[in-house]
């Protein structure tokens, strides 16, 4: 019997910042709050001046790759952030589930100068799973 790997959650924050150091500083409180770790910081200034995208990661304790597990990971994280986040829609198309919070006022409560959040999880197991047989 094959062991299932834990689903990982990625949270990307789009933040108004002059450089990577100030983007990381703006997101410091959220990184601590979610007990995450920063995995990438990208300069988005070519699209919007003074814009950075910082992606953080954390484990979820959830395993499996079915719709319920994927959606639950994203939905639980939104609930953890608070009731105003929990009302945002979660989309799921295995092997991925995601939600976008495009509300600068709300995101700004978590991250100073924060504009948007993308919360996503995916399963590498689902990518390796055999496709179901399609009877003709």
PLY file of the C-alpha trace (Angstrom):
ply
format ascii 1.0
element vertex 136
property float x
property float y
property float z
element edge 135
property int vertex1
property int vertex2
end_header
0.00 0.00 0.00
1.47 3.32 -1.09
1.71 6.13 1.47
0.04 9.40 0.52
2.14 12.53 0.69
0.94 15.54 2.63
-0.65 18.31 0.58
1.27 21.55 0.64
-0.41 24.94 0.62
1.05 27.85 -1.33
-0.02 31.39 -0.54
1.02 34.14 -2.94
0.64 37.75 -1.85
0.80 40.57 -4.35
2.13 43.56 -2.44
3.12 47.13 -3.23
6.83 47.33 -2.38
9.95 49.00 -3.73
12.21 45.95 -3.49
12.39 42.35 -2.31
13.48 43.31 1.21
10.47 45.58 1.73
8.13 42.95 0.23
9.47 40.35 2.67
9.16 42.82 5.54
5.53 43.57 4.63
4.70 39.85 4.61
6.63 38.99 7.79
3.56 39.02 10.05
1.58 36.73 7.74
4.48 34.30 7.40
4.66 34.05 11.20
0.88 33.85 11.59
0.55 30.89 9.25
3.82 29.28 10.36
4.98 29.29 6.75
8.21 29.81 4.90
8.92 32.08 1.95
9.78 30.09 -1.17
9.88 32.80 -3.86
9.81 36.55 -4.30
9.21 37.94 -7.77
9.39 41.48 -9.08
6.15 42.26 -10.96
7.13 45.87 -11.71
7.00 45.27 -15.47
3.23 44.78 -15.08
2.66 47.29 -12.30
5.37 49.62 -10.91
6.32 48.85 -7.29
4.64 45.45 -7.33
6.07 42.24 -5.85
4.65 38.73 -5.51
5.81 36.76 -2.49
4.95 33.06 -2.26
5.02 31.17 1.01
4.43 27.52 1.74
3.28 25.34 4.60
2.17 21.78 5.20
-1.49 21.00 5.76
-1.66 17.65 7.51
-4.11 16.59 4.77
-3.38 13.77 2.34
-5.09 12.53 -0.78
-5.86 14.08 -4.12
-9.61 13.86 -4.46
-11.77 16.97 -4.78
-12.80 16.96 -1.12
-9.23 16.92 0.23
-7.95 19.56 -2.18
-10.89 21.89 -1.58
-10.83 21.34 2.18
-7.20 22.48 2.42
-7.94 25.80 0.72
-11.28 26.32 2.50
-9.79 25.62 5.94
-7.01 28.12 5.31
-9.52 30.80 4.31
-11.51 30.10 7.50
-8.30 30.35 9.52
-7.76 33.85 8.14
-11.23 34.93 9.28
-14.90 35.14 8.31
-14.37 37.76 5.59
-11.95 35.41 3.84
-14.10 32.30 4.32
-16.78 33.71 2.02
-14.47 33.55 -1.01
-15.12 30.84 -3.57
-12.83 27.80 -3.81
-12.36 26.27 -7.24
-11.14 22.73 -7.74
-10.03 20.85 -10.81
-7.87 17.95 -9.63
-4.96 17.92 -9.22
-5.41 21.57 -8.08
-7.66 23.66 -5.83
-7.39 27.43 -5.41
-9.02 30.65 -4.31
-8.25 34.28 -5.13
-8.92 37.11 -2.71
-8.86 40.24 -4.88
-9.81 42.78 -2.23
-6.98 45.22 -1.42
-8.75 46.51 1.71
-9.17 43.02 3.13
-5.72 41.77 2.10
-4.23 45.00 3.46
-5.40 43.94 6.94
-3.05 40.94 6.69
-0.18 42.51 4.77
0.52 46.25 4.64
0.08 47.36 0.99
-1.21 43.86 0.13
-3.43 43.77 -2.93
-4.32 40.15 -3.71
-3.94 36.64 -2.32
-3.79 33.43 -4.29
-4.20 30.33 -2.15
-3.55 27.02 -3.89
-2.75 23.39 -3.34
-2.12 20.57 -5.74
-1.25 16.94 -5.66
1.62 15.36 -7.52
-0.09 12.02 -6.80
-3.03 13.02 -8.97
-0.66 13.94 -11.78
0.80 10.40 -11.60
-2.57 8.65 -11.21
-3.79 6.62 -14.17
-6.59 8.15 -16.17
-9.96 6.43 -15.78
-10.97 4.09 -18.57
-13.35 5.67 -21.01
-15.69 2.97 -22.35
-16.52 3.50 -26.01
0 1
1 2
2 3
3 4
4 5
5 6
6 7
7 8
8 9
9 10
10 11
11 12
12 13
13 14
14 15
15 16
16 17
17 18
18 19
19 20
20 21
21 22
22 23
23 24
24 25
25 26
26 27
27 28
28 29
29 30
30 31
31 32
32 33
33 34
34 35
35 36
36 37
37 38
38 39
39 40
40 41
41 42
42 43
43 44
44 45
45 46
46 47
47 48
48 49
49 50
50 51
51 52
52 53
53 54
54 55
55 56
56 57
57 58
58 59
59 60
60 61
61 62
62 63
63 64
64 65
65 66
66 67
67 68
68 69
69 70
70 71
71 72
72 73
73 74
74 75
75 76
76 77
77 78
78 79
79 80
80 81
81 82
82 83
83 84
84 85
85 86
86 87
87 88
88 89
89 90
90 91
91 92
92 93
93 94
94 95
95 96
96 97
97 98
98 99
99 100
100 101
101 102
102 103
103 104
104 105
105 106
106 107
107 108
108 109
109 110
110 111
111 112
112 113
113 114
114 115
115 116
116 117
117 118
118 119
119 120
120 121
121 122
122 123
123 124
124 125
125 126
126 127
127 128
128 129
129 130
130 131
131 132
132 133
133 134
134 135
